[in-house]
Amino acid sequence: MKIAFLITGLSTGGAEIMLYKLLSKLDRQRFSPVVISLMGHDQWSAPIQALDVPIYTLDMAPGAVPTPGIIWKLLQTIRKLKPDVIQGWMFHGNLAAQFVSLISPRKLPVLLNIQNTVYSFDLEKKLTSKVIKLSAALSKLASKHIYVSAVARTQHEAIGYPIEQGCVIPNAADTNLFIPSQEARSSVRAELNLPDDTFLIGLICRYHPMKDHANFVQAAAILAKSYPDAHFVLIGDGVDQANAELTAVIQSVGMQQKMHLLGERRDIPRLTAALDIASSSSAYGEASPMILGEAMSAGVPCVVTDVGDSAAMVGNAGRVVPPSNAAALAQGWQELIELGPDGRAQLGKVARDRVLEHFSLDAIVTQYEGVYESVLATS
């Protein structure tokens, strides 16, 4: 079965990484994947091509409206590839997949992959809001809507996505890659020139308003009053000293010496396993945060804001606090600190067991494969 994955772009983000994970585990005896990027090549192009998965690009500029030439190029690419199924990926990729289904002379099953929640259109970019609304109007054209969270499904069905086409397949963690590691704990502290027993709290995500890095920094300043020896690691695209907005927030609360901005990294499994607590401080937009499952897989207890399915993922293996509430986030961290090393280790074991049962990569890929086969069988 040839599957054309039609994605917005291939920069670093949870949706792009999840696509890579899915492609890395698809049964290539049964499935032949190709990727079409609406934009050009980016960070995840080379890893995907290393899987022997071809990539075709349309070279749209970020935020641009498709021109007739881009639309023609997309149709010509689909005609050349002759896929059995088109899998949209992210909002713009989903809309492009629906558009192909609408105008293509050959009827093709189309699936949507919805990676975000929609708490309010006011929180989205104007173009993204229009894309979501138009996609909702065309959503009956799709054979299946794959949501990565139950909250995302409820929200999208409330704005017009048909109920009968929906299913939930959460994002996955590679439990063979994200594992507890004492060596990682030691080496990361050495890299940061910190004592081996330094308490580390981490936030791993790209810089974006929905991630609410300011909430994390403000919570860190609150915690530091009671636990002055704690340090904080921020990792992700745009999370570095060149980010004037972020560094200004850090300076405003006097946390320059305790905040370590590492930017985008390729050793995320190592960095994750080094943490005492992993956190998500998001205010909106999250659906099934990948780094949350990965931290749990590494045996790291988590404190997360109640956005998307974060609370359902953590369950009894961490703490859940309201979004945009720095005091509550700091209190959640404090509760885990007060558990002591043994208490956190036990919580970390519960977390890894939850991932092995509900969010392992092999199990999630099997669910995708089942959807693809069932859609083709009924088309």
N, C-alpha and C positions, 0 to 999 in steps of 0.2 A: 504494500500500500504506500503510494507516494503522498507525503504530507508536506504542503507548503506552509511554513510558519511565517506569517505576515506581521512583522513587528515594527513599532514606531522607530526605534533606533537601537544601537548596540553599545551605548555608553554604560557606565557602571551604575547599577541600581538593582534592587531586589528582584524586579520582574525580569531583567535581562539575565541575572545570575540563575534564576529559577529555570529559564529557558535552556541555558547551558546545561544545567543539571539534568533536565529532562532528556535533552539530546544525548547526553553522555551515557544514559542508561537504557534508552529505547532499544528494543530487540530488533537488531538490524536484519535478522532473517525474515522478519514480518513487516518492518516499516523502513521506508526510504525517505529521510527528511531532507528538505532544503529550506533555506531561510531567505526571505525577502525583507530587506530593511528599507523603510520609507526614506530614511536619511542615508548617510554614507557609512563607511567603515569606521569603527571606533574601538574602544578598549577590548570588547569581547569578540571582535571579529577573528583575531588570530586563534584564541582558544577554541572557538567553534569550528574554524577551518581545520584545526589540528585533530578534530574528531572525524575528519573526512566528510564534513557536511558542507556542501556548496553554499555560498552566499551571493545573492544578487542585490544590488543597491539601486535606488531611484534617485539618490543625491538631492533630496529636498532640503532646503534650509530650515533650521529649527523655527517653528512658529509660522512657517509659510503656508499659504493656501495652495492646494494642488493646481497646477496649470494644465491645460489640455495636453501639453507635451508629456507631463508626468503621468497623467491618466493613460495616455496611449502607451507609454513605456511599461506601465504596470500590466495592462492588458496583453501586450506582446510577450511579456515575461511569463504570464500565466499560460498563454497559448503554447509557448515554447516548452514549458515544464510539464504540461498536461497532468497536474496533480489529481489524485482521487479525492482529496479533502483539503480544504483551506482552513488553517487554524489562525484566527486573529489573535493578537497578543498586545495588550494595553489598549487604551481608548482609541487612539488614532489608527493603530493597526486593525482593531476590530471594525472601525467604520470603513476602512479601505477594503477589508474582506467582504463586508456586506455590500459595498458598492460593486465589487467584482461579481458577486452573486446576482446582483440586480441587472447588470448589463451584459454579462457574458452569454454568448449564444449556447454554451454547453452548461447545463445545470450541474452545479457543484455543491456538495454539502459544505456548509460553513459553520465553524464553531467559534465562539467568542471566549476569550480568556480575560476575566475582569479582575485586576490586581488591586484596585483601590475602592475605598468606601467613598460615599458622597454625602457628607453631613449637611452641606449647604452649597448651592451654586455660587454664593457670594465668596466662598473660600477658594474657588477655582479660577483659573485664568479665563478670560472671556471666550477665547477660541476653544479651550477645553470644554467649557460649559456647553457651547454650541455643538461640539462633537458628541458629547454625552447625550444631549437631547435628540439630535438627529439619529444617533445610533439606537436610541429607545424607539423612535418612530419606525425604524427599519428592522427592529429586533425579531419580528416574526419570520424574517427570511432565514434566520440562523437555525440550524438543526439542534444546537445545544449551546447553552450559556454556562461556562465553567467559572464559578466564583471561587476565589480562594478563601472566602470567609462567609459565615452565615449572616453576619451583619451586612456585608456587601450585597448579598442576595436580597435580603429584606428591603434594603434601601433602593436597589435598582428595580425591583419588582413594583415598588411604590410609585416609580416614575414611568412605568409603562412596559417594562420588560416582561414577557409572558411567563407565568408561573410554571407552566407545564414543561418548558424547555430547560429549566434551571437545575443545576446540581452543584454541590460544594466539594472541591478537592483542595485541601490546604497546601500551602507551600511546604517544602520538605527540607529536612536536614540530613546531611550525609553523616551517618553515625559511625562510619569507619574513618572519617576525616576529622570530625570534631569529637575529640575524646579527652578525658581528664589527663593532665600532664604536669607532673611536678617539675620536670625539666623546663617546660615553657614558663612556669611561674618564676623560676630562678633566672632564666635567660632574659626575659623581658624586663625584670627589675634591674638586672645588670646593665641592660641597654639604656635604661632611663637613669642610671647612676643613683639608684635607690637601694636602701637596705633590703635584705632578702625577706624580711618580715613586714614590709610596707603593705598597708591595706589599699587595694586598688579597686576602684569602681569605674566601669567603662560604659561608653555610649558609642556604638558603631553604626554609623549611617551617614549618608550624604548630607550636605548642608542644604536645607530647604525650610521654608517657614513652617510647614506642617510638622517637622521633626522637633521644633521648639527647643533648640539648643540653649536659648536664654533661660528657659525653665530649669534645665539641667544645671547650668552654671549658678543660678540663684539658689537652687537646692544645695549645691555643693558648699556655697558660702554659709548657709545655715548650719549644715552638718559640721563644718570646720570649727564652729564655736565650741562644740562638745568633743569633737574628735580631730584635733589639729594635725595629727600625723597621717590622716587619710590623704591619698592622692587620687587624681581623676584622669582618665585616659579618654581622649576623643579621637575617633578614627573615621575617615571617610572622605569622599570627594569634596573639596572645598573647605575641609576642616584643617586649616593650617595657619601659620603666622601671616600669610598674605591676605587672610580674610579680616579686613579692617572692622567689619561689623561685629564679628565674633570676638576679636581681641579687645574691642572697646568694652563689650559687656564684661569680659573677664577682668579687665583693669578696673572697671567701675566698682567691683566688689572685692578688689584686692586679692585675687586668686591666681595671679600670674605664676607664682612659684609652685603651685599645686596642680595646675592644669597642663597636661601634656598633649599637644596637638600634633598628631602623627600623619595627618593627611591620608591620601589613598594608599593602601598597602595590599600586598599580595599574600602576606602571611597571616591572614585572618584566623585560621584555626589555632595557630600558636598564640596570637594576641588574645583571643577569646579565652583559651584555657588558662591564661595567666591571671584572669580577673578573680576577685573575691565575690563581686556582685556585678552582674550585667544589668543594664537598664534601658528602658525606652521612655522617652519624655514627650512623646508626640502629642500634639493638640488635636489633630484631626487627620483624615486621609488614610491612616493605616488600615490594612485589612487582615493580613496574616504575616506579621513581620518575620522575615527569614532569619535575621540575626537572633531573634528570641529563641526559635527552635534550635539554632546552632549552639547558642550558649547553654541551653538546657541539655543538649546532647553532650556538651563538654563537662557536664556536671557542675555548672555554675548557677547558683540560685539567682532569680531575677526579681527586680522591682519594676513594674510597668504601669503606664497610665492606661485607663480603661477606654481604649479606642480600638475599634474593629473587634477582632476576635482575640486580642491579647489576653484578656481575663480568662477566656475559655482555654487558651493554650497553657497558661501558667497553672491553672487549677489550684491544687493545694501545695504547689512546689515553689511558691514565692509570695510576693505581695502585689496587690493591685491598688492603685490610688487614682483619685480624680485627675483629669488633665488640667494643665495650666494652673497648678497649685504646688508651688515650690516647697511650701512647708510640709504638705502631705508626702511629697516625694522624699524629702529629707527624713521624715518620720519612718517611712518604709525602709529606707536604708538603715536607719538606726535600729529598727527592730531586728533586722538580720545580723547586724554587728553584735547585738546583745545576745544572740543565740550562741555565740562563740564558735570556734573552729569545728568542733564536733557536730553542733547543731546545723551549721551550714553544710557540712559534708553530707549529713543525712538528707538535708533538703535537696542537695545536688544530686544525690542518688535517686530520689523520687523524681526529680526533673528529667534525668536521663531515661529512667524507666518509662515516663510518659511519652517521650519522643520515640523510643523504640516501639511502643505500642500504637501510637497514633500518627506520627509525623516522619517516619523513616523514609528515605529516598526510594528505596526499592518498592515499598508499599504504595507510595504516591504515584510512581511511574506505572505500576500495574493498574492503578485506577484510570490513568490517562489512556493506556493501551486498551482497556476495556471499553471506554467511551468511543474511541476511534473505530474499533471493530463493530460496535453496536450501531453506530451512525451509518457506516458504510453498508452494513447488512440490511438496513431499513430504507436506504435512499433509492 
